[in-house]
Amino acid sequence: MDAVAAALAVLAALLFAMASVAQRGAAADVPDDAARGGSLVAWLVRSRRWWAGAVGDTAGYGVQAAALGLGSVLLVQPLLVTTLLFALPLEARRSRRRVPTPHRWWSGALVVALGLFVVVGQPSAGTDRAPASAWLPAGLVLVVVMVACVVGAGRRRGPRRAALLAAAAGLAYGAVGALTKSVVALLTTGLVPLLTGWETWALLVAVAVGTLLQQVAYGAGPLPASLPAVTVGEPVGASVLGVLVLGEHIRASGPALVLIGALALVMVVATVALARGAAATPTGAAPAPTSPPSGPTAPSSPRCRRRPG
């Protein structure tokens, strides 16, 4: 099951990357005089390329949900950062540029670190659903940290403000990942339990909050300041909830646990470096105020928030 879940997670990452590149390409075709506000939205919704990206985002989220239905949050969510590995060369091909050598090195480091993390750590699944009483303590801490980030952002300007808001968005998206696993479990029990389960509505709230925070973050400062915070915050938040709420764990101890810590650090550093590279990639159009990491220059479906291009 873990092998299938891992394969589905990588497939979801590929779909997110393809959607990202398609939507960035659609945004690049927008004339300068239409690259803001309602004119931008009106232009994009007439673009077949943008709609292809929206379909890709939706499909990617569906595959991600399937992966979470089979594997642990600790396994699936970190693998989704491979979106960056697919997005960078796809974007380079679209824009007829070469992927810079440093990005290739960081890509290799991320692949090796992820591979060793899965092999050495052997992330173990816990429960698919946990009672609200188990979610409450971790959820309150998560909300407090997010509020602290938002309050701190209100006292700052520029890159620091954008990074704090994006960190809060990343944590919200981490909750989306963990809640998705529970909602998938509800889905297998029927439509009525799905609609009456509190996790379904909590998931919708988390998506709305994360999307709002990310859009504000993208408008508050340069994309290289916000995109890494979202990209790293999501798997970190999801993994913490997977451990504390769903009872997942890493099957490692002693020296192996130290190695896992080192690998996690490498994954964070490599992800930040690649996210900055993705954010710095020119698209040929002014950035739009609406779209998550899968398409920082174009609005799209809710799930497109997660994947940089």
URWOZI-V153621 format. One line per field, one symbol per residue. ss: DSSP state (H for helix, E for strand, C for the rest). psi: psi as a letter, one per 40 degrees, with the letter a starting at -180 (. if undefined). A space follows every 10 residues. Layout:
BEGIN
ss->???
psi->???
END
This chain:
BEGIN
ss->CHHHHHHHHH HHHHHHHHHH HHHHHHHHCC CHHHCCHHHH HHHHCCCHHH HHHHHHHHHH HHHHHHHHHH CCHHHHHHHH HHHHHHHHHH HHHHCCCCCC HHHHHHHHHH HHHHHHHHHH HCCECCCCCC CHHHHHHHHH HHHHHHHHHH HHHHCCCCHH HHHHHHHHHH HHHHHHHHHH HHHHHHHCCC HHHHHHCHHH HHHHHHHHHH HHHHHHHHHH CCHHHHHHHH HHHHHHHHHH HHHHCCCCEC CCCCHHHHHH HHHHHHHHHH HHHHHHHHHH CCCCCCCCCC CCCCCCCCCC CHHHHHCCC
psi->dddddddddd dddddddddd ddddddddeh ideefibddd ddddeehddd dddddddddd dddddddddd iiddddddde eedddddddd ddddefiihi dddddddddd dddddddddd dghhibidii iddddddddd dddddddddd dddeeiiadd dddddddddd dddddddddd dddddddeei dddddehddd dddddddddd ddddddddee aidedddddd dddddddddd dddddefiih giibdddddd dddddddddd ddddddddde hieeiiiieh hadegeeiia ideedehi.
END
